[in-house]
Amino acid sequence: MIYLALRHLVSRKRQSFFTLVGIFFGTAAFVIISGFFLGFQQYLTDQLVSNDAHVKVTRNDEKVDAKTIVDFLFPEKQKIDWIRLPNPRLNVVDLSNPQGWLEKTEGDPRVVTVGFQYSTTALVLKGGLSQSVSLIGTEPRKQIQITNIQTKMIKGNFLDLDGGIDRLVIGQTLSEDLAISVDDFVMVTPASGRNFPMKVVGIYSSGNRMGERGTIYTTLATAQKLGGQNSKVNQVSIRLKDYMTAAAYASEQKRFSKDKVESWDQANASFLSIFRTQDIMRYTTISILLLVAGFGIYNILSMVVVQKQKDIAILRSMGFGPSAIQTLFLSQGVLLGLLGSFLGALVGYVICNLLTGLTMNGPMGSESLNIAFTLDIYLNAFLLGVGASCLAAYIPSRAASQMTPIDIIRRGAE
């Protein structure tokens, strides 16, 4: 049957070629679009995961309003009528026992490290210029394990913060705005209004100009001193071995703590929803392309069935059953699908390799395009191409299998 199917395909070179091209372009497009989108998603995910903690524990700022009161006091009531709505207020609960998080995570095989932070707002002044910033006090040796800040350093070393008190690491944009270099002294003014001279020991470049302008780092003790909150911590940062388990870990810890526990993906849920939109667009686009190619296979095989009625009658007279006839025509669609999908996946891979050689000018300088080369992309592309071909070939092949020599003779007589 395979031999006969090949003979039928070769006898219709032009029709077979254009059908093959349809499957080829659909599969290649899936590989290229998927590689680009998934590579972009992987890049953004890496940025989100590397630039911050996998799980953050902060104070629980709960808004107490009418809904909160109803949910707490009358959970079974469908409707509550208020004579006068209560004034909403913010129920602030500070981190009361940060040390307890160290004890809780100690020995947990899922946890890499845990670090403390204290953040406050301040003004950085230099040469008559000023900039409002978020001053983050960290434990430098733990911070470089929790985030990739060390790899972002373009001048100095993040661990230089440990060399003494009143030291700063600032962003590249802030250094350009205020003309600050390493070893310069700047004046830092926190909310208390006191001025603190501090030495810049390093400059980082994250690619986020807003972050570089508005975020500076110092040691935990220095930030606590500037904020007037000795030994106070307002964030516990946790890094896990597997960042994909961060949401489950955060949800688990929420049940045993009054603190706000949030994973990186929960904090960026609205942003990550863009990925789902991209996936819908990707599959919709490719489905349309493969649907068009599938109609081509359907139309061609339907015409072939009509044109080959005499051949079908001869084969049936020779003892070929309905299943053999169906296999003959279905094989033609499958062969086109296999060849077109394979060539499409191969050419898609070559084009993706060429795209990775392209560079773009980004905030971190020239950057190569991020293209994904996961096995799932090529497997899905191949299966979609072959699947569309099989579905398109099924109806004509089934129609051919139901023909009998008598029916064909009668149609010829008519």
Protein Blocks (a to p, Z undefined) as FASTA:
>chain_A
ZZmmmmmmmmmmmlmmmmmmmmmmmmmmmmmmmmmmmmmmmmmmmmmmmmpcfbdcdddd
ddddfklmmmmmmmmbmbdcdfbdcdddddddddfblmlmmmmmgopakbmbdcdddddd
ddddeehiacddddddddfklmmmmmmmlmmpcgdjfklmmnoghiacddfklmmmnopa
ehiacddddfkopacddddfbdcdehiaklmmmpccddfklmmmmnopghiafbdcdddf
blklmmmmmmmmmmmccbdcddfklmmmmmmmmmmmmmmmmmmmmmmmmmmmmmmmmmmm
mmmmmmmmmmmmmmmmnopafklmmmmmmmmmmmmmmmmmmmmmmmmmmmmmmmmmpccd
dfkbpadddddfbfklmmmmmmmmmmmmmmmmmmmmmmmmmpcfklmmmmmmZZ
